[in-house]
Structure formats: C-alpha cells, structure tokens
C-alpha cells in the first residue's frame, strides 16, 4: 500500500486555537482511495516549517504529500515557497485544475497560489491545497484521480 501524508499549515491550528477540519477531510479521501495515511501533521505557517515538514515525510518514505493551508496572499501564507524549495519539477496542470474548479465554486479561489510537483529522485508527488474544508473536499478528487498514474510514472512504469 502506498504511503501518503497530509500536512496542515496553520498558525492557529498548530497553536491549538482552532481545530484542523481540512486535514481530516484530506486524510479520509486518501484512505478511501486506498492510500496508507496517518493522521495530519499540523505545522505553523511559513516557508521554513513547510520545507521541514515535507522533508521529514520524504525521508520517512511517503510517496504522496498533500498540504492544506498557507496558499493565499497573506504575509504568512508561504506554503508554495516552502514547497518550491523541495520539489524538483512542477506539474502545473494539477495546480491549474485545482484553481479552475475552485473558481467555479468561489471566485476568490483564483487567489490561491498552490503548486504541485515531484521530488526526484525520491519519486514523491506533492500537492498544495487551500486551507478551507470546502476547497479540500473539492480538490481531493483531482489529486486522487491522477496520483496513481504519477506515482507509477515516477516508479518507472510505461505510459
């Protein structure tokens, strides 16, 4: 069974001031899709904490990492910056589709700056989602629909 992880990026949730509703939605979707996924890891906003959390999951052997939160335009929203420090190749189409679907539901979704990409040579797929439960619920089917194919390709499978 392929290992997946969810990292919730939120100052308030990491400080215990707000429950992490989004992470649980992502974990449930991954488990339902057949991934081995632990409960969400919650870290504060900021590029450094995102980078550290991603690296820890990669070292632990996780192959699919979904982040929630920190993709907006507020000064502490630095999930994309932390992710770009770790991924070696972007997959812009995933992020574009997530934005397209989000905008169809809520025009402000065009402000999300989330990225998606792979980590070579580890064969890991990383995808950023916004922090709202609704955005995670609508984005997880996109991720689940392509994750298996991406991971197969990273593992050397033919098209």
RAUR-V194010 format. One line per field, one symbol per residue. psi: psi as a letter, one per 30 degrees, with the letter a starting at -180 (. if undefined). A space follows every 50 residues. Layout:
psi = ???
This chain:
psi = kkkllkjkjkeeeffgfkkjeeeeeeeeeeeefgkjkllkkklllkeeee eeeeeeeeefgkfkkkkklggaglefjgeeeeeffelfklieeeeeeeee eeefejeffffkgklkaljkgfhkkkkkllfkeeeeeffeeeeeffeeee eeefggll.
